[in-house]
Amino acid sequence: MIRVKRIQCGNGNCYVVSQNESAVLIDTCKADSADKILNICKPYNIRLILLTHGHFDHAQNAAVLSKELNAPIAMHHADIGLLDDNFSQPLASKGLLGKIVLSASLKSFGSEEIPAFTPNVLLDEGDTLDEYGVSARILWLPGHTDGSIGVDVGGEHLFVGDALMNMFYPTTSMIFHNREEMLKSAERISALGKRTVYFGHGKPVDNRNWK
């Protein structure tokens, strides 16, 4: 049986996805939540830490949690540059709320750092997490960042990082590096059909026609 544990960290989320005796941690949130995440993860056999993309609010605890949990870190190669510089993929926004989110994000990019690490595993479209004990496949969902990925678990649970958002209401990403690619990724998510969608920000909802 596949189980999902949502860990709320301020306005962000990370998730423990467990199956039988194995588990994967999806995203790691910001540094001030490290102890909370570690304590929740300790009862699980975390075999992989997977980053949906390289922004600090998803990757800031990757190094410390990898060390404490003795788990490798996985992400898409196209986002590795973001680990050193979150400004390396410039962002734009849509709408008034998007401008607010963008302004806050850029302010944080200027003041926050990601403790250094080198990803142990590079994931791409069609890869699976079978060797880590979880029945899941990787979807490449570029747009928010070039290397944004999703995780489709058991054909029931879909983790999208910031490819979609639910900060104020469920929507396509309010901030993005490439709007055209972001919309294509949203269409692809819609086409997957019945899933519970888990966001980097906000409560999960049923999959729908994302526009």
C-alpha positions as CSV (number, residue, x, y, z in Angstrom):
1,M,0.0,0.0,0.0
2,I,1.2,3.5,-0.9
3,R,0.9,6.1,1.8
4,V,1.5,9.9,1.6
5,K,2.5,12.1,4.6
6,R,2.2,15.8,3.9
7,I,4.7,17.9,6.0
8,Q,3.6,21.5,6.1
9,C,6.4,23.9,6.6
10,G,5.1,27.5,6.7
11,N,3.6,28.1,3.2
12,G,5.5,25.1,1.7
13,N,5.2,21.4,1.7
14,C,7.3,18.3,1.5
15,Y,6.1,14.8,1.4
16,V,7.0,11.3,2.6
17,V,5.8,8.7,0.1
18,S,6.0,5.2,1.6
19,Q,5.4,1.8,0.2
20,N,5.9,-1.3,2.3
21,E,9.2,-0.8,4.0
22,S,10.6,1.9,1.8
23,A,10.0,5.6,1.5
24,V,11.0,8.6,-0.6
25,L,11.1,12.2,0.6
26,I,9.9,14.7,-2.0
27,D,11.3,18.2,-1.5
28,T,12.9,19.5,1.7
29,C,11.5,23.0,2.3
30,K,13.4,25.8,4.0
31,A,16.2,25.6,6.6
32,D,14.0,26.6,9.6
33,S,12.0,23.4,9.1
34,A,14.9,21.0,9.1
35,D,14.3,19.6,12.6
36,K,10.6,19.1,12.0
37,I,11.2,17.2,8.8
38,L,13.9,15.1,10.2
39,N,11.9,14.0,13.2
40,I,8.9,13.0,11.0
41,C,11.2,11.1,8.6
42,K,13.1,9.2,11.2
43,P,10.5,6.3,11.6
44,Y,10.7,5.8,7.8
45,N,13.3,4.0,5.7
46,I,14.0,7.0,3.5
47,R,15.9,5.7,0.5
48,L,15.8,8.8,-1.7
49,I,15.4,12.5,-1.4
50,L,13.9,13.8,-4.6
51,L,13.8,17.5,-5.5
52,T,11.1,18.7,-7.8
53,H,13.2,21.7,-8.8
54,G,16.2,23.7,-7.6
55,H,14.7,26.7,-5.8
56,F,15.9,27.2,-2.2
57,D,12.4,26.7,-0.6
58,H,12.5,23.2,-2.0
59,A,16.1,22.3,-1.7
60,Q,17.5,24.2,1.3
61,N,17.5,21.2,3.6
62,A,18.7,18.6,1.1
63,A,22.3,18.5,2.3
64,V,21.5,18.1,6.0
65,L,18.7,15.6,5.5
66,S,20.8,13.6,3.1
67,K,23.5,13.3,5.8
68,E,21.2,12.6,8.7
69,L,19.0,10.1,6.8
70,N,21.9,8.6,4.8
71,A,19.8,9.0,1.6
72,P,21.0,10.1,-1.9
73,I,19.6,13.3,-3.5
74,A,17.9,13.2,-6.9
75,M,16.9,16.0,-9.3
76,H,16.8,16.9,-13.0
77,H,20.2,18.0,-14.5
78,A,18.7,21.2,-16.0
79,D,18.2,22.7,-12.5
80,I,21.7,22.0,-11.0
81,G,22.8,25.6,-11.8
82,L,20.0,26.9,-9.5
83,L,21.7,25.3,-6.5
84,D,24.4,27.9,-6.7
85,D,22.3,30.8,-8.0
86,N,18.5,30.9,-7.9
87,F,18.6,33.9,-10.2
88,S,20.2,31.8,-13.0
89,Q,16.8,31.1,-14.5
90,P,15.0,34.5,-14.5
91,L,11.3,34.4,-13.5
92,A,8.2,36.3,-14.7
93,S,4.7,36.3,-13.3
94,K,1.0,36.5,-14.2
95,G,-1.6,38.7,-12.5
96,L,-1.4,40.8,-9.4
97,L,-1.0,37.9,-7.0
98,G,1.7,36.5,-9.3
99,K,3.6,39.8,-9.0
100,I,3.3,39.6,-5.2
101,V,4.6,36.1,-5.2
102,L,7.4,37.0,-7.6
103,S,8.5,40.0,-5.5
104,A,8.7,37.9,-2.4
105,S,10.5,35.1,-4.2
106,L,13.1,37.4,-5.6
107,K,13.7,39.0,-2.2
108,S,14.3,35.6,-0.7
109,F,16.6,34.6,-3.6
110,G,18.8,37.5,-2.6
111,S,19.1,36.6,1.0
112,E,18.9,32.8,1.1
113,E,21.5,30.2,0.2
114,I,21.4,26.4,-0.4
115,P,24.1,24.5,1.5
116,A,26.3,22.9,-1.1
117,F,25.7,19.4,-2.3
118,T,26.1,17.4,-5.5
119,P,23.1,15.4,-6.6
120,N,23.7,11.6,-6.5
121,V,21.0,10.8,-9.0
122,L,19.9,12.6,-12.1
123,L,16.3,11.9,-13.0
124,D,14.5,12.5,-16.4
125,E,11.3,11.7,-18.2
126,G,10.2,8.1,-17.9
127,D,12.6,7.1,-15.1
128,T,11.1,5.1,-12.3
129,L,11.7,4.9,-8.5
130,D,11.5,1.1,-8.4
131,E,15.0,0.6,-7.2
132,Y,14.1,2.8,-4.2
133,G,11.1,0.7,-3.3
134,V,8.3,3.1,-4.5
135,S,6.2,2.5,-7.6
136,A,6.5,5.8,-9.3
137,R,7.6,7.4,-12.6
138,I,9.1,10.7,-13.3
139,L,7.5,13.4,-15.5
140,W,9.6,16.2,-16.9
141,L,7.4,19.3,-16.4
142,P,9.5,22.3,-17.5
143,G,8.2,25.9,-17.3
144,H,8.4,27.0,-13.7
145,T,12.1,26.0,-14.1
146,D,13.8,24.2,-16.9
147,G,14.4,21.1,-14.7
148,S,11.0,20.9,-12.9
149,I,9.9,17.3,-12.5
150,G,6.7,15.6,-11.2
151,V,6.3,12.2,-9.6
152,D,3.4,10.0,-10.6
153,V,3.0,7.5,-7.8
154,G,0.9,4.4,-8.4
155,G,-1.3,6.2,-11.0
156,E,-3.1,7.8,-8.1
157,H,-0.9,10.5,-6.5
158,L,0.8,13.2,-8.5
159,F,3.5,15.5,-7.0
160,V,4.0,18.5,-9.1
161,G,6.3,20.8,-7.1
162,D,5.6,24.3,-8.4
163,A,4.5,23.3,-11.9
164,L,1.1,24.1,-10.4
165,M,0.3,26.1,-7.3
166,N,-2.4,26.4,-4.7
167,M,-1.1,29.3,-2.6
168,F,-4.4,31.2,-2.9
169,Y,-6.4,28.9,-5.2
170,P,-5.5,26.0,-7.5
171,T,-3.9,27.3,-10.7
172,T,-1.1,27.0,-13.1
173,S,2.2,28.4,-11.7
174,M,2.0,32.1,-10.9
175,I,5.7,32.5,-11.5
176,F,7.7,30.8,-14.2
177,H,10.9,30.8,-16.2
178,N,9.1,29.9,-19.5
179,R,5.4,30.5,-19.7
180,E,4.8,28.5,-22.9
181,E,6.5,25.4,-21.5
182,M,4.7,25.9,-18.1
183,L,1.3,25.8,-19.9
184,K,2.3,22.7,-21.9
185,S,3.2,21.0,-18.7
186,A,-0.1,22.0,-17.1
187,E,-1.9,20.5,-20.1
188,R,0.1,17.3,-19.8
189,I,-0.9,17.1,-16.1
190,S,-4.6,17.5,-17.0
191,A,-4.3,14.7,-19.6
192,L,-3.2,12.2,-16.9
193,G,-6.8,12.1,-15.7
194,K,-7.9,11.0,-12.2
195,R,-5.1,11.8,-9.7
196,T,-4.7,13.6,-6.4
197,V,-2.4,16.5,-7.1
198,Y,0.1,17.5,-4.4
199,F,1.6,21.0,-4.7
200,G,4.8,22.5,-3.3
201,H,2.5,25.2,-1.9
202,G,-1.1,24.6,-0.7
203,K,-3.4,21.7,0.0
204,P,-3.9,18.8,-2.5
205,V,-6.8,18.8,-4.9
206,D,-8.2,16.5,-7.5
207,N,-6.7,16.8,-11.0
208,R,-8.6,19.0,-13.4
209,N,-8.3,21.0,-16.6
210,W,-5.5,23.4,-15.8
211,K,-5.6,26.6,-17.8
